[in-house]
Amino acid sequence: MQHFEFPLAAFAAENPNLETENLVQVRLVFDRSESGAVVLDDIGFRD
């Protein structure tokens, strides 16, 4: 099992217009391969 963390502050640093307090949706797009499987479990968000 692998653990990944993406701090919202890092995204805000790249885009000063990003208002993380108004974030209501995150979309994960896996479209680089025509086949295969991606399994996601225990997804969460925190400050």
Sequence and secondary structure as in RCSB ss.txt:
>XXXX:A:sequence
MQHFEFPLAAFAAENPNLETENLVQVRLVFDRSESGAVVLDDIGFRD
>XXXX:A:secstr
       HHHHHHH TT  GGG         S SS      S     
